[in-house]
């Protein structure tokens, strides 16, 4: 019972519940408003009258997803850090290999750009 109460009645969960209630109230009000406008003759409001309930369903799906997120265990977090470090090392190696196999024309152009950047810039009046 404590897992359920902590899942649905923690401060975070209560905040999520209140946000969902506010969201659904807004969606119902906007949907009602758009139906009224559609009845008055605004044909585009028919689309909006359908769109607002879809936003309400998306809010409910987001509420469900936020409540059912599980925190990573220490083992999972360590595995994720190890995987990310491995991928960074592979990317670093690939960049170094690419730099070692650089086209001579491109290397000359990059050297030229570096020289231009290192030259002192002429000061303009007022700057």
N, CA, C and O atoms as a GROMACS GRO file, in nm:
protein
  508
    1UNK      N    1   0.082  -0.119   0.000
    1UNK     CA    2   0.000   0.000   0.000
    1UNK      C    3   0.086   0.126   0.000
    1UNK      O    4   0.046   0.229  -0.054
    2UNK      N    5   0.206   0.119   0.060
    2UNK     CA    6   0.291   0.238   0.065
    2UNK      C    7   0.343   0.274  -0.073
    2UNK      O    8   0.360   0.393  -0.102
    3UNK      N    9   0.368   0.175  -0.159
    3UNK     CA   10   0.416   0.207  -0.293
    3UNK      C   11   0.309   0.282  -0.371
    3UNK      O   12   0.339   0.375  -0.446
    4UNK      N   13   0.184   0.242  -0.353
    4UNK     CA   14   0.074   0.309  -0.421
    4UNK      C   15   0.056   0.449  -0.367
    4UNK      O   16   0.037   0.544  -0.443
    5UNK      N   17   0.061   0.463  -0.234
    5UNK     CA   18   0.042   0.596  -0.176
    5UNK      C   19   0.156   0.689  -0.213
    5UNK      O   20   0.133   0.808  -0.236
    6UNK      N   21   0.278   0.638  -0.220
    6UNK     CA   22   0.389   0.725  -0.258
    6UNK      C   23   0.381   0.759  -0.407
    6UNK      O   24   0.427   0.865  -0.449
    7UNK      N   25   0.324   0.670  -0.485
    7UNK     CA   26   0.313   0.694  -0.628
    7UNK      C   27   0.205   0.797  -0.659
    7UNK      O   28   0.225   0.882  -0.745
    8UNK      N   29   0.092   0.791  -0.589
    8UNK     CA   30  -0.021   0.876  -0.621
    8UNK      C   31  -0.040   0.994  -0.526
    8UNK      O   32  -0.114   1.087  -0.558
    9UNK      N   33   0.023   0.992  -0.410
    9UNK     CA   34  -0.004   1.096  -0.312
    9UNK      C   35   0.121   1.168  -0.264
    9UNK      O   36   0.117   1.238  -0.163
   10UNK      N   37   0.232   1.153  -0.335
   10UNK     CA   38   0.351   1.231  -0.300
   10UNK      C   39   0.327   1.376  -0.344
   10UNK      O   40   0.231   1.404  -0.416
   11UNK      N   41   0.414   1.467  -0.301
   11UNK     CA   42   0.398   1.607  -0.338
   11UNK      C   43   0.404   1.623  -0.490
   11UNK      O   44   0.326   1.698  -0.549
   12UNK      N   45   0.496   1.552  -0.553
   12UNK     CA   46   0.511   1.559  -0.698
   12UNK      C   47   0.385   1.510  -0.766
   12UNK      O   48   0.336   1.572  -0.861
   13UNK      N   49   0.330   1.396  -0.718
   13UNK     CA   50   0.212   1.338  -0.780
   13UNK      C   51   0.091   1.429  -0.763
   13UNK      O   52   0.012   1.446  -0.856
   14UNK      N   53   0.075   1.488  -0.645
   14UNK     CA   54  -0.038   1.579  -0.623
   14UNK      C   55  -0.027   1.700  -0.716
   14UNK      O   56  -0.128   1.746  -0.770
   15UNK      N   57   0.094   1.751  -0.735
   15UNK     CA   58   0.115   1.860  -0.830
   15UNK      C   59   0.077   1.820  -0.972
   15UNK      O   60   0.018   1.899  -1.045
   16UNK      N   61   0.111   1.698  -1.009
   16UNK     CA   62   0.077   1.649  -1.142
   16UNK      C   63  -0.075   1.634  -1.155
   16UNK      O   64  -0.132   1.667  -1.259
   17UNK      N   65  -0.140   1.584  -1.050
   17UNK     CA   66  -0.286   1.571  -1.052
   17UNK      C   67  -0.352   1.707  -1.069
   17UNK      O   68  -0.445   1.722  -1.149
   18UNK      N   69  -0.305   1.806  -0.994
   18UNK     CA   70  -0.363   1.940  -1.003
   18UNK      C   71  -0.341   2.002  -1.141
   18UNK      O   72  -0.428   2.069  -1.195
   19UNK      N   73  -0.224   1.978  -1.197
   19UNK     CA   74  -0.196   2.029  -1.332
   19UNK      C   75  -0.288   1.964  -1.434
   19UNK      O   76  -0.336   2.030  -1.526
   20UNK      N   77  -0.314   1.834  -1.418
   20UNK     CA   78  -0.405   1.765  -1.509
   20UNK      C   79  -0.547   1.821  -1.496
   20UNK      O   80  -0.614   1.843  -1.597
   21UNK      N   81  -0.592   1.843  -1.374
   21UNK     CA   82  -0.727   1.897  -1.353
   21UNK      C   83  -0.738   2.035  -1.418
   21UNK      O   84  -0.837   2.064  -1.486
   22UNK      N   85  -0.639   2.120  -1.398
   22UNK     CA   86  -0.640   2.253  -1.459
   22UNK      C   87  -0.638   2.243  -1.611
   22UNK      O   88  -0.709   2.316  -1.680
   23UNK      N   89  -0.556   2.151  -1.664
   23UNK     CA   90  -0.546   2.132  -1.808
   23UNK      C   91  -0.680   2.086  -1.866
   23UNK      O   92  -0.725   2.137  -1.969
   24UNK      N   93  -0.743   1.988  -1.801
   24UNK     CA   94  -0.870   1.937  -1.851
   24UNK      C   95  -0.980   2.043  -1.843
   24UNK      O   96  -1.066   2.050  -1.930
   25UNK      N   97  -0.978   2.126  -1.738
   25UNK     CA   98  -1.075   2.234  -1.729
   25UNK      C   99  -1.056   2.333  -1.843
   25UNK      O  100  -1.153   2.379  -1.904
   26UNK      N  101  -0.932   2.366  -1.873
   26UNK     CA  102  -0.902   2.456  -1.984
   26UNK      C  103  -0.946   2.395  -2.117
   26UNK      O  104  -1.004   2.464  -2.201
   27UNK      N  105  -0.919   2.268  -2.136
   27UNK     CA  106  -0.955   2.199  -2.260
   27UNK      C  107  -1.107   2.198  -2.278
   27UNK      O  108  -1.156   2.223  -2.388
   28UNK      N  109  -1.181   2.168  -2.172
   28UNK     CA  110  -1.328   2.166  -2.181
   28UNK      C  111  -1.381   2.305  -2.213
   28UNK      O  112  -1.470   2.319  -2.297
   29UNK      N  113  -1.328   2.408  -2.147
   29UNK     CA  114  -1.373   2.544  -2.172
   29UNK      C  115  -1.344   2.587  -2.316
   29UNK      O  116  -1.430   2.646  -2.381
   30UNK      N  117  -1.226   2.557  -2.364
   30UNK     CA  118  -1.190   2.595  -2.500
   30UNK      C  119  -1.271   2.516  -2.603
   30UNK      O  120  -1.311   2.571  -2.706
   31UNK      N  121  -1.295   2.391  -2.575
   31UNK     CA  122  -1.376   2.309  -2.665
   31UNK      C  123  -1.518   2.363  -2.673
   31UNK      O  124  -1.575   2.374  -2.781
   32UNK      N  125  -1.575   2.396  -2.558
   32UNK     CA  126  -1.711   2.452  -2.553
   32UNK      C  127  -1.716   2.584  -2.631
   32UNK      O  128  -1.811   2.608  -2.706
   33UNK      N  129  -1.616   2.667  -2.612
   33UNK     CA  130  -1.608   2.794  -2.682
   33UNK      C  131  -1.601   2.773  -2.834
   33UNK      O  132  -1.670   2.842  -2.909
   34UNK      N  133  -1.519   2.678  -2.878
   34UNK     CA  134  -1.504   2.654  -3.021
   34UNK      C  135  -1.631   2.594  -3.082
   34UNK      O  136  -1.665   2.625  -3.197
   35UNK      N  137  -1.702   2.510  -3.008
   35UNK     CA  138  -1.828   2.456  -3.058
   35UNK      C  139  -1.928   2.570  -3.076
   35UNK      O  140  -2.001   2.574  -3.175
   36UNK      N  141  -1.931   2.663  -2.981
   36UNK     CA  142  -2.019   2.780  -2.993
   36UNK      C  143  -1.986   2.863  -3.115
   36UNK      O  144  -2.075   2.906  -3.188
   37UNK      N  145  -1.859   2.886  -3.138
   37UNK     CA  146  -1.817   2.963  -3.256
   37UNK      C  147  -1.850   2.889  -3.384
   37UNK      O  148  -1.888   2.951  -3.483
   38UNK      N  149  -1.836   2.756  -3.382
   38UNK     CA  150  -1.868   2.677  -3.502
   38UNK      C  151  -2.017   2.686  -3.533
   38UNK      O  152  -2.055   2.697  -3.649
   39UNK      N  153  -2.100   2.680  -3.431
   39UNK     CA  154  -2.245   2.690  -3.451
   39UNK      C  155  -2.282   2.828  -3.505
   39UNK      O  156  -2.378   2.840  -3.582
   40UNK      N  157  -2.208   2.931  -3.465
   40UNK     CA  158  -2.234   3.066  -3.515
   40UNK      C  159  -2.193   3.084  -3.661
   40UNK      O  160  -2.228   3.184  -3.723
   41UNK      N  161  -2.119   2.988  -3.716
   41UNK     CA  162  -2.085   2.996  -3.858
   41UNK      C  163  -1.938   2.998  -3.890
   41UNK      O  164  -1.902   3.000  -4.008
   42UNK      N  165  -1.851   2.997  -3.793
   42UNK     CA  166  -1.707   2.995  -3.819
   42UNK      C  167  -1.668   2.851  -3.851
   42UNK      O  168  -1.658   2.767  -3.760
   43UNK      N  169  -1.645   2.821  -3.979
   43UNK     CA  170  -1.622   2.682  -4.020
   43UNK      C  171  -1.489   2.626  -3.968
   43UNK      O  172  -1.477   2.506  -3.947
   44UNK      N  173  -1.390   2.712  -3.949
   44UNK     CA  174  -1.262   2.666  -3.898
   44UNK      C  175  -1.274   2.616  -3.754
   44UNK      O  176  -1.195   2.532  -3.711
   45UNK      N  177  -1.370   2.666  -3.681
   45UNK     CA  178  -1.387   2.626  -3.542
   45UNK      C  179  -1.432   2.481  -3.528
   45UNK      O  180  -1.414   2.422  -3.422
   46UNK      N  181  -1.489   2.423  -3.633
   46UNK     CA  182  -1.522   2.280  -3.627
   46UNK      C  183  -1.396   2.198  -3.606
   46UNK      O  184  -1.394   2.102  -3.528
   47UNK      N  185  -1.289   2.235  -3.676
   47UNK     CA  186  -1.161   2.165  -3.660
   47UNK      C  187  -1.108   2.185  -3.518
   47UNK      O  188  -1.061   2.090  -3.455
   48UNK      N  189  -1.114   2.308  -3.469
   48UNK     CA  190  -1.064   2.334  -3.333
   48UNK      C  191  -1.148   2.263  -3.228
   48UNK      O  192  -1.096   2.220  -3.125
   49UNK      N  193  -1.278   2.250  -3.253
   49UNK     CA  194  -1.366   2.180  -3.159
   49UNK      C  195  -1.326   2.032  -3.147
   49UNK      O  196  -1.348   1.970  -3.043
   50UNK      N  197  -1.269   1.977  -3.252
   50UNK     CA  198  -1.220   1.839  -3.248
   50UNK      C  199  -1.080   1.835  -3.188
   50UNK      O  200  -1.044   1.741  -3.118
   51UNK      N  201  -1.001   1.939  -3.215
   51UNK     CA  202  -0.862   1.942  -3.172
   51UNK      C  203  -0.848   1.951  -3.020
   51UNK      O  204  -0.759   1.887  -2.963
   52UNK      N  205  -0.932   2.028  -2.953
   52UNK     CA  206  -0.918   2.046  -2.809
   52UNK      C  207  -0.936   1.916  -2.730
   52UNK      O  208  -0.858   1.892  -2.638
   53UNK      N  209  -1.034   1.833  -2.762
   53UNK     CA  210  -1.041   1.704  -2.690
   53UNK      C  211  -0.917   1.617  -2.714
   53UNK      O  212  -0.877   1.541  -2.626
   54UNK      N  213  -0.858   1.627  -2.833
   54UNK     CA  214  -0.734   1.552  -2.859
   54UNK      C  215  -0.624   1.602  -2.765
   54UNK      O  216  -0.546   1.522  -2.712
   55UNK      N  217  -0.617   1.734  -2.743
   55UNK     CA  218  -0.520   1.788  -2.648
   55UNK      C  219  -0.548   1.735  -2.507
   55UNK      O  220  -0.455   1.709  -2.430
   56UNK      N  221  -0.675   1.718  -2.474
   56UNK     CA  222  -0.710   1.662  -2.344
   56UNK      C  223  -0.661   1.520  -2.328
   56UNK      O  224  -0.609   1.483  -2.223
   57UNK      N  225  -0.676   1.439  -2.433
   57UNK     CA  226  -0.628   1.301  -2.429
   57UNK      C  227  -0.476   1.299  -2.416
   57UNK      O  228  -0.420   1.218  -2.342
   58UNK      N  229  -0.408   1.389  -2.488
   58UNK     CA  230  -0.262   1.396  -2.477
   58UNK      C  231  -0.220   1.436  -2.336
   58UNK      O  232  -0.119   1.388  -2.285
   59UNK      N  233  -0.297   1.523  -2.272
   59UNK     CA  234  -0.268   1.559  -2.133
   59UNK      C  235  -0.282   1.440  -2.041
   59UNK      O  236  -0.200   1.422  -1.950
   60UNK      N  237  -0.383   1.358  -2.062
   60UNK     CA  238  -0.402   1.238  -1.980
   60UNK      C  239  -0.288   1.140  -2.002
   60UNK      O  240  -0.239   1.078  -1.908
   61UNK      N  241  -0.244   1.125  -2.127
   61UNK     CA  242  -0.131   1.036  -2.155
   61UNK      C  243  -0.003   1.087  -2.089
   61UNK      O  244   0.076   1.009  -2.036
   62UNK      N  245   0.018   1.218  -2.092
   62UNK     CA  246   0.134   1.276  -2.025
   62UNK      C  247   0.128   1.257  -1.875
   62UNK      O  248   0.228   1.226  -1.811
   63UNK      N  249   0.008   1.275  -1.817
   63UNK     CA  250  -0.013   1.252  -1.673
   63UNK      C  251   0.023   1.108  -1.638
   63UNK      O  252   0.093   1.084  -1.539
   64UNK      N  253  -0.024   1.013  -1.718
   64UNK     CA  254   0.005   0.871  -1.692
   64UNK      C  255   0.156   0.845  -1.701
   64UNK      O  256   0.212   0.775  -1.617
   65UNK      N  257   0.218   0.901  -1.803
   65UNK     CA  258   0.362   0.878  -1.821
   65UNK      C  259   0.442   0.937  -1.706
   65UNK      O  260   0.537   0.874  -1.658
   66UNK      N  261   0.406   1.057  -1.660
   66UNK     CA  262   0.478   1.119  -1.550
   66UNK      C  263   0.461   1.042  -1.420
   66UNK      O  264   0.555   1.033  -1.340
   67UNK      N  265   0.343   0.986  -1.397
   67UNK     CA  266   0.321   0.911  -1.274
   67UNK      C  267   0.392   0.776  -1.275
   67UNK      O  268   0.428   0.724  -1.170
   68UNK      N  269   0.412   0.720  -1.394
   68UNK     CA  270   0.469   0.585  -1.402
   68UNK      C  271   0.616   0.584  -1.438
   68UNK      O  272   0.671   0.479  -1.470
   69UNK      N  273   0.681   0.699  -1.432
   69UNK     CA  274   0.826   0.702  -1.452
   69UNK      C  275   0.891   0.636  -1.332
   69UNK      O  276   0.855   0.661  -1.217
   70UNK      N  277   0.986   0.552  -1.361
   70UNK     CA  278   1.059   0.488  -1.251
   70UNK      C  279   1.201   0.542  -1.248
   70UNK      O  280   1.264   0.560  -1.352
   71UNK      N  281   1.249   0.567  -1.130
   71UNK     CA  282   1.386   0.617  -1.116
   71UNK      C  283   1.484   0.506  -1.152
   71UNK      O  284   1.459   0.388  -1.127
   72UNK      N  285   1.596   0.545  -1.211
   72UNK     CA  286   1.698   0.447  -1.246
   72UNK      C  287   1.765   0.395  -1.120
   72UNK      O  288   1.791   0.470  -1.025
   73UNK      N  289   1.793   0.266  -1.120
   73UNK     CA  290   1.870   0.211  -1.008
   73UNK      C  291   2.016   0.253  -1.025
   73UNK      O  292   2.055   0.302  -1.131
   74UNK      N  293   2.095   0.235  -0.920
   74UNK     CA  294   2.236   0.272  -0.927
   74UNK      C  295   2.308   0.190  -1.034
   74UNK      O  296   2.396   0.241  -1.103
   75UNK      N  297   2.270   0.064  -1.047
   75UNK     CA  298   2.331  -0.023  -1.149
   75UNK      C  299   2.296   0.028  -1.290
   75UNK      O  300   2.383   0.031  -1.377
   76UNK      N  301   2.171   0.066  -1.312
   76UNK     CA  302   2.131   0.117  -1.443
   76UNK      C  303   2.200   0.249  -1.475
   76UNK      O  304   2.243   0.271  -1.588
   77UNK      N  305   2.211   0.336  -1.376
   77UNK     CA  306   2.279   0.464  -1.397
   77UNK      C  307   2.426   0.443  -1.430
   77UNK      O  308   2.480   0.511  -1.518
   78UNK      N  309   2.491   0.349  -1.361
   78UNK     CA  310   2.632   0.320  -1.390
   78UNK      C  311   2.648   0.263  -1.530
   78UNK      O  312   2.741   0.299  -1.602
   79UNK      N  313   2.556   0.173  -1.570
   79UNK     CA  314   2.561   0.115  -1.704
   79UNK      C  315   2.542   0.224  -1.810
   79UNK      O  316   2.609   0.223  -1.913
   80UNK      N  317   2.451   0.318  -1.784
   80UNK     CA  318   2.427   0.427  -1.879
   80UNK      C  319   2.551   0.515  -1.890
   80UNK      O  320   2.590   0.553  -2.001
   81UNK      N  321   2.615   0.549  -1.775
   81UNK     CA  322   2.736   0.632  -1.780
   81UNK      C  323   2.848   0.561  -1.856
   81UNK      O  324   2.920   0.623  -1.934
   82UNK      N  325   2.862   0.431  -1.833
   82UNK     CA  326   2.966   0.353  -1.901
   82UNK      C  327   2.940   0.352  -2.052
   82UNK      O  328   3.033   0.367  -2.131
   83UNK      N  329   2.815   0.333  -2.092
   83UNK     CA  330   2.780   0.330  -2.234
   83UNK      C  331   2.806   0.467  -2.298
   83UNK      O  332   2.862   0.474  -2.407
   84UNK      N  333   2.766   0.575  -2.229
   84UNK     CA  334   2.788   0.709  -2.283
   84UNK      C  335   2.937   0.739  -2.299
   84UNK      O  336   2.978   0.799  -2.398
   85UNK      N  337   3.018   0.698  -2.202
   85UNK     CA  338   3.162   0.720  -2.211
   85UNK      C  339   3.222   0.640  -2.326
   85UNK      O  340   3.311   0.689  -2.396
   86UNK      N  341   3.175   0.517  -2.346
   86UNK     CA  342   3.222   0.435  -2.457
   86UNK      C  343   3.188   0.502  -2.591
   86UNK      O  344   3.271   0.504  -2.682
   87UNK      N  345   3.066   0.555  -2.603
   87UNK     CA  346   3.026   0.620  -2.727
   87UNK      C  347   3.106   0.748  -2.751
   87UNK      O  348   3.141   0.779  -2.865
   88UNK      N  349   3.135   0.823  -2.644
   88UNK     CA  350   3.218   0.943  -2.660
   88UNK      C  351   3.358   0.907  -2.707
   88UNK      O  352   3.416   0.975  -2.792
   89UNK      N  353   3.414   0.798  -2.651
   89UNK     CA  354   3.548   0.755  -2.691
   89UNK      C  355   3.548   0.714  -2.838
   89UNK      O  356   3.642   0.746  -2.911
   90UNK      N  357   3.445   0.642  -2.881
   90UNK     CA  358   3.437   0.602  -3.021
   90UNK      C  359   3.427   0.724  -3.113
   90UNK      O  360   3.490   0.727  -3.218
   91UNK      N  361   3.348   0.822  -3.074
   91UNK     CA  362   3.333   0.943  -3.154
   91UNK      C  363   3.465   1.019  -3.160
   91UNK      O  364   3.503   1.071  -3.266
   92UNK      N  365   3.536   1.026  -3.046
   92UNK     CA  366   3.666   1.094  -3.042
   92UNK      C  367   3.764   1.025  -3.137
   92UNK      O  368   3.836   1.091  -3.212
   93UNK      N  369   3.768   0.892  -3.133
   93UNK     CA  370   3.858   0.815  -3.222
   93UNK      C  371   3.823   0.838  -3.368
   93UNK      O  372   3.912   0.852  -3.452
   94UNK      N  373   3.694   0.841  -3.399
   94UNK     CA  374   3.652   0.863  -3.538
   94UNK      C  375   3.693   1.002  -3.585
   94UNK      O  376   3.738   1.018  -3.699
   95UNK      N  377   3.680   1.103  -3.498
   95UNK     CA  378   3.722   1.239  -3.536
   95UNK      C  379   3.873   1.244  -3.558
   95UNK      O  380   3.920   1.308  -3.652
   96UNK      N  381   3.949   1.178  -3.471
   96UNK     CA  382   4.095   1.178  -3.486
   96UNK      C  383   4.137   1.107  -3.614
   96UNK      O  384   4.229   1.151  -3.682
   97UNK      N  385   4.069   0.996  -3.647
   97UNK     CA  386   4.099   0.926  -3.772
   97UNK      C  387   4.067   1.015  -3.892
   97UNK      O  388   4.142   1.019  -3.989
   98UNK      N  389   3.955   1.085  -3.883
   98UNK     CA  390   3.914   1.174  -3.992
   98UNK      C  391   4.013   1.287  -4.010
   98UNK      O  392   4.045   1.326  -4.122
   99UNK      N  393   4.063   1.340  -3.898
   99UNK     CA  394   4.162   1.449  -3.906
   99UNK      C  395   4.294   1.398  -3.963
   99UNK      O  396   4.363   1.471  -4.034
  100UNK      N  397   4.329   1.275  -3.932
  100UNK     CA  398   4.454   1.220  -3.983
  100UNK      C  399   4.447   1.197  -4.134
  100UNK      O  400   4.548   1.205  -4.203
  101UNK      N  401   4.328   1.170  -4.184
  101UNK     CA  402   4.310   1.144  -4.328
  101UNK      C  403   4.259   1.267  -4.402
  101UNK      O  404   4.191   1.254  -4.504
  102UNK      N  405   4.291   1.386  -4.351
  102UNK     CA  406   4.237   1.508  -4.409
  102UNK      C  407   4.293   1.534  -4.548
  102UNK      O  408   4.411   1.510  -4.574
  103UNK      N  409   4.208   1.583  -4.635
  103UNK     CA  410   4.245   1.618  -4.772
  103UNK      C  411   4.347   1.732  -4.768
  103UNK      O  412   4.327   1.829  -4.695
  104UNK      N  413   4.455   1.723  -4.845
  104UNK     CA  414   4.558   1.827  -4.840
  104UNK      C  415   4.505   1.966  -4.879
  104UNK      O  416   4.546   2.067  -4.822
  105UNK      N  417   4.414   1.971  -4.975
  105UNK     CA  418   4.357   2.100  -5.016
  105UNK      C  419   4.276   2.160  -4.902
  105UNK      O  420   4.284   2.280  -4.874
  106UNK      N  421   4.198   2.076  -4.835
  106UNK     CA  422   4.119   2.122  -4.723
  106UNK      C  423   4.210   2.166  -4.608
  106UNK      O  424   4.182   2.265  -4.540
  107UNK      N  425   4.318   2.091  -4.586
  107UNK     CA  426   4.412   2.128  -4.480
  107UNK      C  427   4.476   2.263  -4.509
  107UNK      O  428   4.492   2.345  -4.419
  108UNK      N  429   4.513   2.287  -4.635
  108UNK     CA  430   4.572   2.416  -4.672
  108UNK      C  431   4.472   2.529  -4.651
  108UNK      O  432   4.508   2.636  -4.602
  109UNK      N  433   4.347   2.506  -4.688
  109UNK     CA  434   4.243   2.607  -4.669
  109UNK      C  435   4.221   2.636  -4.521
  109UNK      O  436   4.208   2.752  -4.481
  110UNK      N  437   4.217   2.532  -4.440
  110UNK     CA  438   4.201   2.551  -4.295
  110UNK      C  439   4.319   2.626  -4.235
  110UNK      O  440   4.300   2.710  -4.147
  111UNK      N  441   4.440   2.597  -4.282
  111UNK     CA  442   4.558   2.670  -4.235
  111UNK      C  443   4.548   2.818  -4.273
  111UNK      O  444   4.581   2.906  -4.194
  112UNK      N  445   4.501   2.844  -4.395
  112UNK     CA  446   4.483   2.982  -4.440
  112UNK      C  447   4.382   3.054  -4.351
  112UNK      O  448   4.406   3.169  -4.311
  113UNK      N  449   4.271   2.990  -4.319
  113UNK     CA  450   4.170   3.050  -4.232
  113UNK      C  451   4.226   3.076  -4.093
  113UNK      O  452   4.195   3.178  -4.030
  114UNK      N  453   4.309   2.984  -4.045
  114UNK     CA  454   4.370   3.003  -3.913
  114UNK      C  455   4.464   3.123  -3.913
  114UNK      O  456   4.468   3.198  -3.816
  115UNK      N  457   4.539   3.141  -4.021
  115UNK     CA  458   4.628   3.256  -4.031
  115UNK      C  459   4.549   3.386  -4.034
  115UNK      O  460   4.588   3.485  -3.971
  116UNK      N  461   4.439   3.387  -4.109
  116UNK     CA  462   4.356   3.507  -4.114
  116UNK      C  463   4.300   3.541  -3.977
  116UNK      O  464   4.292   3.658  -3.939
  117UNK      N  465   4.262   3.439  -3.904
  117UNK     CA  466   4.204   3.461  -3.771
  117UNK      C  467   4.309   3.514  -3.673
  117UNK      O  468   4.278   3.594  -3.585
  118UNK      N  469   4.433   3.469  -3.689
  118UNK     CA  470   4.537   3.509  -3.594
  118UNK      C  471   4.591   3.649  -3.620
  118UNK      O  472   4.652   3.708  -3.531
  119UNK      N  473   4.570   3.705  -3.741
  119UNK     CA  474   4.618   3.839  -3.770
  119UNK      C  475   4.542   3.940  -3.686
  119UNK      O  476   4.424   3.921  -3.656
  120UNK      N  477   4.611   4.046  -3.649
  120UNK     CA  478   4.544   4.150  -3.571
  120UNK      C  479   4.444   4.221  -3.662
  120UNK      O  480   4.469   4.244  -3.780
  121UNK      N  481   4.334   4.254  -3.604
  121UNK     CA  482   4.229   4.318  -3.681
  121UNK      C  483   4.245   4.470  -3.676
  121UNK      O  484   4.287   4.525  -3.575
  122UNK      N  485   4.212   4.534  -3.786
  122UNK     CA  486   4.220   4.679  -3.793
  122UNK      C  487   4.104   4.736  -3.712
  122UNK      O  488   3.989   4.695  -3.728
  123UNK      N  489   4.135   4.829  -3.626
  123UNK     CA  490   4.032   4.891  -3.543
  123UNK      C  491   3.957   4.992  -3.628
  123UNK      O  492   4.018   5.076  -3.695
  124UNK      N  493   3.828   4.985  -3.624
  124UNK     CA  494   3.745   5.078  -3.697
  124UNK      C  495   3.710   5.195  -3.608
  124UNK      O  496   3.706   5.182  -3.486
  125UNK      N  497   3.684   5.309  -3.669
  125UNK     CA  498   3.649   5.428  -3.593
  125UNK      C  499   3.522   5.405  -3.514
  125UNK      O  500   3.421   5.360  -3.569
  126UNK      N  501   3.528   5.436  -3.386
  126UNK     CA  502   3.410   5.424  -3.301
  126UNK      C  503   3.391   5.288  -3.237
  126UNK      O  504   3.293   5.268  -3.166
  127UNK      N  505   3.480   5.196  -3.260
  127UNK     CA  506   3.464   5.062  -3.200
  127UNK      C  507   3.575   5.034  -3.102
  127UNK      O  508   3.578   4.926  -3.042
   0.00000   0.00000   0.00000
